[in-house]
Amino acid sequence: MTQNKTQKKPYLIGITGGIGSGKSEVSKYLMSLGYPLIDADLVSREIVEPGKIGLIKIVEIFGEAILNPDRTLNRGMLGEIIFNNDFLRNQLNDILHPRIRVRIKQHLEAYKDASFVFIDVPLLFETDSRETYDEILLVYAPESVCLDRIVIRDKVLPDFALKKIKTQMSLDVKRALSDYVIDNSGDLSMLHSQIQIYLKTLQNKLK
């Protein structure tokens, strides 16, 4: 989508991808260049801090066993519980996603004078938030590459890594729904070169 002169700033770019696609590397590089970026994963951690309503609602559904001794959320345990349970996963999403969206809007206040802002949203399409963004940037890698990365990063067996991939929307489907795709099947220098090309395209578009 092309921004027009009457469009309210900032232009919002949603960064998304699948597990193992290397989306975090794209966000890390953009931040190292000084571009404004909001990380939905970090926001999700904010809303489940002790005393926050997000955590209170989670405990109501999953019980106090989901808490660490210091009353923080045991994210690993929660992940195991919802991994093969669509009903509980949907309940958790119903708690988190509306609150994440509200918190992201609050964070955007700090960037209201920026020309554009990147928002890193792992489950952008899964949470039906496409219309929130002016443009979607997808970080893509073939399934075999994502699989190898998950196995190495998480120290898990390939079968388990594949199950993790299959819980998310296909990257090929996401690719068809996105405005711009960065192929992250190579090394970091290849990735950074593609990001630089994208940034030039973006800046020319918003002139």
Contacts in CASP RR format, 6 or more apart in sequence:
PFRMAT RR
TARGET T0000
AUTHOR 0000-0000-0000
METHOD contacts of the structure
MODEL  1
MTQNKTQKKPYLIGITGGIGSGKSEVSKYLMSLGYPLIDADLVSREIVEP
GKIGLIKIVEIFGEAILNPDRTLNRGMLGEIIFNNDFLRNQLNDILHPRI
RVRIKQHLEAYKDASFVFIDVPLLFETDSRETYDEILLVYAPESVCLDRI
VIRDKVLPDFALKKIKTQMSLDVKRALSDYVIDNSGDLSMLHSQIQIYLK
TLQNKLK
1 134 0 8 1.000
1 135 0 8 1.000
1 179 0 8 1.000
2 205 0 8 1.000
3 11 0 8 1.000
3 134 0 8 1.000
3 205 0 8 1.000
3 206 0 8 1.000
7 134 0 8 1.000
9 112 0 8 1.000
9 113 0 8 1.000
9 114 0 8 1.000
9 115 0 8 1.000
10 36 0 8 1.000
10 108 0 8 1.000
10 111 0 8 1.000
10 112 0 8 1.000
10 113 0 8 1.000
10 114 0 8 1.000
10 115 0 8 1.000
10 116 0 8 1.000
10 117 0 8 1.000
11 115 0 8 1.000
11 116 0 8 1.000
11 117 0 8 1.000
11 134 0 8 1.000
11 135 0 8 1.000
11 206 0 8 1.000
12 108 0 8 1.000
12 116 0 8 1.000
12 117 0 8 1.000
12 119 0 8 1.000
12 132 0 8 1.000
12 133 0 8 1.000
12 134 0 8 1.000
12 135 0 8 1.000
13 116 0 8 1.000
13 117 0 8 1.000
13 118 0 8 1.000
13 119 0 8 1.000
13 133 0 8 1.000
13 134 0 8 1.000
13 135 0 8 1.000
13 136 0 8 1.000
13 137 0 8 1.000
13 202 0 8 1.000
14 118 0 8 1.000
14 119 0 8 1.000
14 120 0 8 1.000
14 121 0 8 1.000
14 124 0 8 1.000
14 133 0 8 1.000
14 135 0 8 1.000
14 136 0 8 1.000
14 137 0 8 1.000
15 23 0 8 1.000
15 26 0 8 1.000
15 27 0 8 1.000
15 37 0 8 1.000
15 118 0 8 1.000
15 119 0 8 1.000
15 120 0 8 1.000
15 121 0 8 1.000
15 137 0 8 1.000
15 139 0 8 1.000
16 23 0 8 1.000
16 120 0 8 1.000
16 121 0 8 1.000
16 122 0 8 1.000
16 123 0 8 1.000
16 124 0 8 1.000
16 125 0 8 1.000
16 136 0 8 1.000
16 137 0 8 1.000
16 138 0 8 1.000
16 139 0 8 1.000
16 174 0 8 1.000
16 178 0 8 1.000
17 23 0 8 1.000
17 122 0 8 1.000
17 124 0 8 1.000
17 138 0 8 1.000
17 139 0 8 1.000
17 140 0 8 1.000
17 171 0 8 1.000
17 174 0 8 1.000
18 122 0 8 1.000
18 139 0 8 1.000
18 146 0 8 1.000
18 165 0 8 1.000
18 168 0 8 1.000
18 171 0 8 1.000
18 174 0 8 1.000
19 122 0 8 1.000
19 146 0 8 1.000
19 150 0 8 1.000
19 164 0 8 1.000
19 165 0 8 1.000
19 168 0 8 1.000
20 141 0 8 1.000
20 145 0 8 1.000
20 146 0 8 1.000
20 149 0 8 1.000
20 150 0 8 1.000
20 153 0 8 1.000
20 165 0 8 1.000
21 139 0 8 1.000
21 140 0 8 1.000
21 141 0 8 1.000
21 146 0 8 1.000
21 171 0 8 1.000
21 184 0 8 1.000
22 139 0 8 1.000
22 141 0 8 1.000
22 149 0 8 1.000
22 184 0 8 1.000
23 120 0 8 1.000
23 122 0 8 1.000
23 139 0 8 1.000
23 184 0 8 1.000
24 120 0 8 1.000
25 139 0 8 1.000
25 184 0 8 1.000
25 188 0 8 1.000
25 191 0 8 1.000
26 137 0 8 1.000
26 139 0 8 1.000
26 182 0 8 1.000
26 184 0 8 1.000
26 191 0 8 1.000
26 195 0 8 1.000
27 37 0 8 1.000
27 39 0 8 1.000
27 118 0 8 1.000
27 120 0 8 1.000
29 191 0 8 1.000
29 192 0 8 1.000
29 195 0 8 1.000
30 37 0 8 1.000
30 118 0 8 1.000
30 195 0 8 1.000
31 37 0 8 1.000
33 199 0 8 1.000
35 116 0 8 1.000
35 118 0 8 1.000
35 199 0 8 1.000
36 110 0 8 1.000
36 111 0 8 1.000
36 114 0 8 1.000
36 116 0 8 1.000
36 117 0 8 1.000
36 118 0 8 1.000
37 117 0 8 1.000
37 118 0 8 1.000
37 119 0 8 1.000
37 120 0 8 1.000
38 104 0 8 1.000
38 107 0 8 1.000
38 108 0 8 1.000
38 117 0 8 1.000
38 118 0 8 1.000
38 119 0 8 1.000
38 120 0 8 1.000
39 120 0 8 1.000
40 100 0 8 1.000
40 104 0 8 1.000
40 119 0 8 1.000
40 120 0 8 1.000
40 121 0 8 1.000
40 122 0 8 1.000
41 120 0 8 1.000
41 122 0 8 1.000
43 100 0 8 1.000
43 103 0 8 1.000
43 104 0 8 1.000
43 107 0 8 1.000
44 96 0 8 1.000
44 100 0 8 1.000
46 52 0 8 1.000
46 103 0 8 1.000
47 53 0 8 1.000
47 54 0 8 1.000
47 55 0 8 1.000
47 96 0 8 1.000
47 99 0 8 1.000
47 100 0 8 1.000
47 103 0 8 1.000
48 54 0 8 1.000
48 55 0 8 1.000
48 58 0 8 1.000
48 73 0 8 1.000
48 96 0 8 1.000
49 55 0 8 1.000
49 72 0 8 1.000
50 70 0 8 1.000
50 71 0 8 1.000
50 72 0 8 1.000
53 99 0 8 1.000
54 95 0 8 1.000
54 96 0 8 1.000
54 99 0 8 1.000
55 73 0 8 1.000
57 95 0 8 1.000
58 66 0 8 1.000
58 73 0 8 1.000
58 78 0 8 1.000
58 92 0 8 1.000
58 95 0 8 1.000
59 66 0 8 1.000
59 67 0 8 1.000
61 88 0 8 1.000
61 91 0 8 1.000
61 92 0 8 1.000
61 95 0 8 1.000
62 78 0 8 1.000
62 81 0 8 1.000
62 88 0 8 1.000
65 77 0 8 1.000
66 73 0 8 1.000
66 74 0 8 1.000
66 77 0 8 1.000
66 78 0 8 1.000
66 81 0 8 1.000
67 73 0 8 1.000
67 74 0 8 1.000
68 74 0 8 1.000
78 92 0 8 1.000
81 88 0 8 1.000
82 88 0 8 1.000
82 89 0 8 1.000
82 92 0 8 1.000
83 89 0 8 1.000
83 163 0 8 1.000
83 167 0 8 1.000
93 127 0 8 1.000
97 123 0 8 1.000
97 127 0 8 1.000
97 129 0 8 1.000
101 129 0 8 1.000
101 132 0 8 1.000
104 119 0 8 1.000
108 117 0 8 1.000
111 117 0 8 1.000
115 206 0 8 1.000
116 202 0 8 1.000
116 206 0 8 1.000
118 137 0 8 1.000
119 133 0 8 1.000
121 127 0 8 1.000
121 129 0 8 1.000
123 168 0 8 1.000
124 130 0 8 1.000
124 133 0 8 1.000
124 136 0 8 1.000
125 169 0 8 1.000
125 173 0 8 1.000
125 174 0 8 1.000
125 177 0 8 1.000
126 168 0 8 1.000
126 169 0 8 1.000
130 136 0 8 1.000
130 177 0 8 1.000
135 179 0 8 1.000
135 180 0 8 1.000
135 202 0 8 1.000
136 177 0 8 1.000
136 178 0 8 1.000
136 179 0 8 1.000
136 180 0 8 1.000
137 178 0 8 1.000
137 179 0 8 1.000
137 180 0 8 1.000
137 181 0 8 1.000
137 182 0 8 1.000
137 198 0 8 1.000
138 171 0 8 1.000
138 174 0 8 1.000
138 175 0 8 1.000
138 178 0 8 1.000
138 180 0 8 1.000
138 181 0 8 1.000
138 182 0 8 1.000
139 182 0 8 1.000
139 184 0 8 1.000
140 171 0 8 1.000
140 174 0 8 1.000
140 175 0 8 1.000
140 181 0 8 1.000
140 182 0 8 1.000
140 183 0 8 1.000
140 184 0 8 1.000
140 185 0 8 1.000
141 149 0 8 1.000
141 171 0 8 1.000
141 183 0 8 1.000
141 184 0 8 1.000
141 185 0 8 1.000
142 185 0 8 1.000
143 165 0 8 1.000
143 171 0 8 1.000
145 185 0 8 1.000
145 186 0 8 1.000
146 165 0 8 1.000
146 171 0 8 1.000
147 158 0 8 1.000
147 161 0 8 1.000
147 162 0 8 1.000
147 165 0 8 1.000
150 156 0 8 1.000
150 161 0 8 1.000
150 164 0 8 1.000
150 165 0 8 1.000
151 157 0 8 1.000
151 158 0 8 1.000
151 161 0 8 1.000
154 161 0 8 1.000
156 164 0 8 1.000
175 181 0 8 1.000
180 198 0 8 1.000
180 201 0 8 1.000
182 191 0 8 1.000
182 194 0 8 1.000
182 195 0 8 1.000
182 198 0 8 1.000
183 194 0 8 1.000
184 191 0 8 1.000
184 194 0 8 1.000
END
